[in-house]
Amino acid sequence: MSAAGTLSPRTPDQPMAFTRDEFVMGAVSSWLFFLGLLTVTEVAIAVVSDVMASVRGGSSGFSSLGLLGPVLLISLLIAAPVSGIATLLAAPAIRRVAWRLRARRSPWLHAAVHAAFGAAVGALTIVVLQACFLLWTGAAAPLPQFGGSCLIAAVLTSASTVLGWAVTARNARRWDSGRRTARRIHARIDRDAAVEDDALEA
């Protein structure tokens, strides 16, 4: 029994086990990290674009800081639902894999697995969006632009997935050790969660 008065799913044999609520919190954290990283990336692109334009003595175009507000708004209005749907669709697979690794203590292994999943989901999302755009308009983005979009999406999604897992794992360890006294909603253990965990073992 932990200091907060609730059971922890982690045991000496399964040091990286987790509850359903912990997983949900990790998924939501990853989604929020993605939106944050996307915003930072677009700001950085706008700054670099303006700097390069000033050096060359020309206009920086649509990536300039003057258009950053509208660009960010439109980008997040598209990215938030798309990345949210991608998170929901990918969650069952990554949960199953993470549950299989619950007995493996190495954080580097878990970080690598989450990074690989994130990169794959990010790149696949761009591929699906490109296919939908092609079917809708009959036109496809140039190969360099398409490849660059896949690379950026893969990097951002990989980083955000690892960050979401790392923050959730750190909080879980702090709660287990009694260093966090906040209400542990994420560690609630109920019969539904137990049934789901048993199903994952199958």
Residue, then its C-alpha position, 0 to 999 in steps of 0.5 A: m500500500s502506498a503513502a497515498g492509500t491506494l494500491s500500486p500496479r508495480t511490483p518487483d517482478q513487474p516494475m514497469a506495470f501501469t493502470r488504465d488511467e496511467f496509460v490514458m494520462g500518458a496518451v493525453s500528455s503525449w498529444l499535448f506535447f505534440l501540439g506544443l512541439l508543433t507550435v515551437t517548430e513553427v515559431a522556429i521556422a518563422v524566425v529562421s525564415d525572417v532571418m534568412a529573408s533579411v540576410r538576402g534582402g527579400s521577403s520571407g513569405f508565408s512563414s514570416l513572423g507577421l503571419l505567424g498568428p494565423v498560420l499557427l491558428i490554422s495549423l492547430l485547428i487541423a493538427a489537434p483533431v488529426s493528431g487526437i484521432a491518430t492517438l486514439l487509433a494507435a493507443p490500443a497497439i502501443r498499450r499492448v506492447a507496453w504491457r508486454l514489456r512491464a517486466r523489463r526495467s530498463p527505461w531506455l528500452h521503453a523510451a526506444v519502443h515509444a519513440a519507434f511507435g511515435a515515429a511510425v504513427g507520425a509518418l503513417t498519418i502524413v501518408v494517410l493525409q496525402a492519400c486522402f488529399l490525392l483522392w479528393t483533389g487528384a493532385a499530390a504534393p511534390l516528393p521533397q515536400f511529402g518526404g519532409s512532412c513525413l520526417i517532421a511528423a515522425v520526429l515530433t510524434s516520436a519526441s512527444t510520445v517519449l515525453g508523454w511516457a517519461v512524464t507519466a513514468r516519473n510521476a508514477r514513481r513519485w506517487d509510489s514513493g509517497r513524494r506526491t500526495a495529490r489524489r491519485i486518480h491515475a492509479r485507481i484500480d477497479r474491476d474493469a481495469a483488472v479485466e482489461d489487464d488480464a485480457l492484455e496478458a492473453 
